[in-house]
Amino acid sequence: MPRQFRYSQLLTSTGKIYPFEVLIKAGNGNFLEDSKIKANQIRTIDKQRLFQKIGTISKSTLIEAEKAILIHLDIDLF
């Protein structure tokens, strides 16, 4: 099993949502407040550095996050 994990920064500051960001409404994935995924800030870390699971996003939110990553990387698949 790979030891590395890719993640994107999650912020609760949701004033403006850019095309490379995805809004996660409070309650979706057990998030307590509105948050956003920032696809322009993807990182790779060792899984041992993860100590607490915050929540799990829905499949539709995951698809939106994947689209945001493609937008940020200027990859046109559609």
Steps between C-alpha positions, in 0.01 A plus 500: 500500500645841407613709793439832329170681492399798286274758650380849431482779752163546664389846614198623690535846345247470218449863393573451131517166318733489198471242218787300654322484839206288616250604765415241766180597679472443874369149568652349184757246616448592866651847454366735767524816290519596133847426366675493165750274329788693342612293201783745437666393827541122458767340719649152534576382853585175675189328640667481842459878529121464495365467851133593483230447240291813456230355278419329171366697206221373277571348160354806325731731699795276410410529132482880536844495669642296213359750250653787701841328485468465121407868470797605711739284297342623173414145390198487267332157505146616431 
